[in-house]
Amino acid sequence: FGANYRSYCIQVQNYFTCKNIIFPTEKMLVLEVDGTVELLDTDASFIWAGKLLYKNTPPSSLAVFQNKLWATFPQHNVLVRYNINTMREELRIGGGTSSPFANPCDIFIKDENAYICNTGSLQILKVNLNTYSLEVYEEFTQPVKQYLEADNRRFAVMDDGVYKLN
């Protein structure tokens, strides 16, 4: 939670289950499991709070790209882009019976690409956030719950552990 982690832990409902994004300004966006989203200032005071739901279900993961908020909704097989200033939906990718997503549970963004853990197909899908083109990035033998890259290393969280990928 950054420098003011104690204050942040007091403000959030459950700091073990929430997901958060720390902005370059050190403000923090917190997603609670019930879809409550809180924007906290650097001293952990509330700037804004509200619900982020799609068809009455909360997102499983959030990420920010170029001042836009992206969210995965596994129950509806959809990736949704929100305006970060108004928290209004701007764009949907997927959804319905012909969706390229099958239980998209996590999103990781690097450069202009979103990497979506598509647990229903045992794949990580790569979505270019400028062109909205989509491709299979990597396939696995079990569902990937979370994917990230750090220091030129790639990691995947699966049911049986955390793996460093080649």
N, C-alpha and C positions, 0 to 999 in steps of 0.2 A: 504493500500500500504506500510505499514511499516514506518520506521524512516524517510525516505526521500520522504514522500507522496506528498509534493508540487512539487518536481522535477518530480516525476513519472506522476503526473496529467498533467503536461505541455507536457510530451513526448508522451502520448497516445492520440489516436484520440478522444475517448469518454470514459472517465473514469466511466460513469454510466452504459454503456452497455458492457464494456469489461469484460473478465474473466481473473483472474491471479493466478499464482502459485508462492509462495515465497519459494525458495530453502533454505536448511540449511545454505548455504553460504551467504544468504540474497540477492542473485541475484534473479531477477524476470522475469518470463515468462508471457507475456501478449498476450491474444487472442482477436483480434478485431472482430466485427460481420462480416466483409467481408473476414475473413480467414487470415488476416495479423497477423503474430506472431512475437513478438519482444522479444529478450532477452536483459534485461537491467542490468547493473552492479549496485553495491551498491550505487553509486552516481547518478543513473538514466541515465547514458550514454549508448548509444547503443553498444552492443557487436555483435548482429546479428539481421537481420530482413528479413523476406521472407513471402511467401504465403504458407498456409497449406490447400490444397484442395483435395477432393476425387471426381473424376468425375465432376470437376468444381464447387463443392459446398463446402462451409466452414463447419467446425465442429461446433457443438453447445456447446460442453464442452470438457475440457481437464483434465487429471490427470497424475501424474508421479508415476511409480512403478519401483524400481530397475534400475534406469537410462534409463527407457523406457517411452516414451510418449504415452498415450492412448487417443483416440479421438472418440466421438460419431458423427455419421452422420445420422440424422433422415430421410433425403430424400432418403437414400439408405439402411436403416435398417441394418447398419453395425457398428461394433466396430473395429477400426484400431489401430495397434501398430506401432510406429515409433521409429527409432534409434534417440536418443536425440542429438547425436553428428553430424550425417549426415542429419537428418530430412527426411530420406528415409523410405518408408513403408516397414515393415518387416512381418506383419501378419495381416490377416483379419479374423474376426469372424462374420458370418452372411452375409447378402447381398443377393440379388436375391429373388426369390419367396418362397424359403424354409427357409428363415431366422427366427431364434428364436426371432428376434427383430421386433418391430412394433413401429416406430417413437421413437427411443432411444434418449432422449433429454439431459440427464445429466449423469455424472459419478462421483462416490465418491469411493475412495479406502481406505480401512482399512486393515492392515496386508497384506495378499496375496489375498484378495478378492475385486473385483470391483462390486459395486452396481449400476445397470443401471436403470434409470427411463424410463420405457418402456410405454410411454403414450398411445400408440395404443392398448395395452392390459390391461391397468389399473393395471399394476404390477411393482414391483421392481424385477429385475432379478439379481441373484448373480452368478458371474463368478469367478472361482478360476484361478488366473493368472499364476499359476505354472502348473496346469493340464489341464486348459481350459474347465473344466466341468462347466455345467450351470444348475441352478435350479431356480425355482420361490421362491423368498425370502419372498414376502408379496404381497397380493392382496388388491385392494381398490375399492371404488365405483365411483371414479373420477380419472382423470389423475394426477400423481405425477410429478411435474415439476422439483423438486430438492429434494435430500435426503442427510442428513449428520448426523454424530454422533459426539458429543462433551461432554466431562466430563461424560461419561457413560449414556448419554441421546441421544435419537434418534428424529430427526425432519424431517418433510416432508412439502414441499411447494406445495400447490394445488391452483386451481383457486380461491377458496373462503377464503384462508388464510394460515397461518403457523400453523402446528399442532405438538405438542409433542406426540410422540408415546410411548406406553407402552413397 
